[in-house]
């Protein structure tokens, strides 16, 4: 199991993945989707369960791809690919997200099925999915990255589902995006300076 330190505090791959994705998810289109689903169905627990299933499936595939990328590239090339990608995600994080028109069209099914389908599709190519690929390329074991990124998604989305629009109106989205960008910038700098080991 990989351990990293923040000062004198040891961090695991799961802890790094949880914090990174929870911050990156603030203000993301999937968080807006969670709010939309909560307002439409008014059944928080099936929505939370749908977010959990969709995220586990999506991030397991993304992390698996990240471990494959780590095996395909030699360590020197992988180091710079991951570092530059983290820096790109940092810049991407600063851009506010919004739901596209097609994202607002939800299946006319139950809350759980609609959430699972909508969240899985919304996460494809999303910055949290890209972050999961990068985290899996850098950190091991694989299951800790998937568990951490899934927990990060739940930490960011469950309060939105449970508290609805009152919480969403009060979230300091600009500050959260800035903090998330700084985290990705720090991860990119760390990889560039220290490597992947």
N, C-alpha and C positions, 0 to 999 in steps of 0.2 A: 504494500500500500504506500503510495506517495504521500509524504508529509511536507508541508511548506511552512515557513514561519512568517508571521507578521509581528515584527519586534521579537518578543520572547514567546508569543502565542502560536502554538503549532496549528496549522490548517491542513485539512485533508482535501482531496480532490472534490469530495461532495460539498464541503463548506465553500470552497472557491466557486464551484459551479452554481451553488444555491445563491450566493450573494451576487454574482455576476448577472445571472439571468433575472433575478428578482428586480434588480435595478434597471436592467435593459428593458424589462417589460412595462415599466411605468410609462403610461401615455402611448403605448404601442397599440396597433390596430386590434390585436387580439384582446387587449384590455377593454377597448371600446366595444368590441363584439360581446364580451362578457356582460357589459352594462346593457347592451341592446337585448341580449337573451334574457337577462333578469327582468327587464321591463316588459318584455313580450310574454314570457311564460309565468312569471311570479312563482316559480318553484325552485328555490335555491339549491336544494340538495341534489336533485337530478342534474342540474346544470353543473355543479361542482364535480359530480361523478363523471359527467361527459368531458369536462376539461381534463380531469385526471387520466382517463382512458386515451383521449386524443393525444395528450402531451406525451404519455408513456410510449405510445406507438410511434409518434413522429420523432421524438428525441432519441428513441432507441435506434431507429434507422439512421438518424443524423450522426449519432455517436459511433455507430458501426462504420459509417462512411469515413468519419474522422480517423478511426483506428486503421482503416485500409490506406488512407492517404499517408499516414505516418509510416506504414510499412513500404509503400511504393517509392517514397522519396528518401534520398540519403539524408542523414541528420543535418548536414550543413545547409542544404537547400530547404528542407522542412523548417528549420529554424527561422529563415528569412520569410518564407511563405506565411508562417503563423504570425510572426511579428508584424509584417505589413498588413495582414488581414485583420489583426486586432486593431491596428491604427485606423484602417478603413471603417471598421465597425464603430469605432469611437466617433468618427465624423458622421456616420450614418445615424447614430444615436441622437445627435443634436437636432436632426430634422424631425419636426413633429409629424406624427402619423395621423391618418384619418381613414375611416372606412370608405372604400370605393363603393359605387352604386351596386355592383354585383355582389359585394360582401354583405350588403343589407338584405338580400333575398334569401330568406331562411327556408329550409324545407318545412312543409306543413306536417310535421310528425311530432312526436312527444318531445319534451324538453331534453331528455337524455340523448336520444338519437340525433336530434337537431344540433345539439351542442357538440357531440362527438364528431359529426360530419363537418360542421362549420369550422370548429377549431382545428381539426386536422388539416383541412384545406387552407385555412388562413395562415397556418404556420409554415406552409411550404414556401421556401425562399425568404421567410421573415428573418429579421436580424437575430431573434433568439434561437432560431434553427441554425443559422450560420454560426452563432456563438457556440452552440452545442458541438458542431463539427470541429471548430477550433479547439475547444476545451478537451474533447476526446483525443485530438491529435497531440495535445501537450500532456495531459494528465492521465494517470492510470490509478485504479482499475476502471474499466469501462462502466461497470454497474454503478460505481460511485458518481461518475459524471452524469449518467442518466437519472439516478435518484436525485442528485443535486439540482439539475436543471428542471426536473419535474417539480420538485419542492419549491424552487424559485418561482415557477409559473403559478403554483397554487398560492404562495405567499402574496403575490401581486394581484391575483384575480379573485380569490375567495372573498376578501373584504369588499370588493366592488360588487360581486354578486349578492352578498348578504346585506350590504348597506345601500345598494342602489345608487341612484343619481345624487343623493345628498353627499356621499363620500366623494364621488367623482368630481363634483363641483369644487371641493375643498382641497383636492390633491395639488401640491405645488409641482405641476408637470414640468415646467421649465427647469426648476432646481433639480428634480429627479433625473431629467435627461442629461443635465450637466454632470451630475455625480456619476451616472452610468458611463458617460463619455470618458471621464477621468479614470474610471476603473479600467476600461478597455485600453486607454492610452498607457496606463501603468503596466497592464499585462503585456502589451506590445513592447514597451521599453524593457521590461523584465526579460522577455524572451530574447530580444535583440542583444542585451548585455550578457545575460547568464546562460542563454541557450535553453534547450528543451529538457536537459537532464535534471 
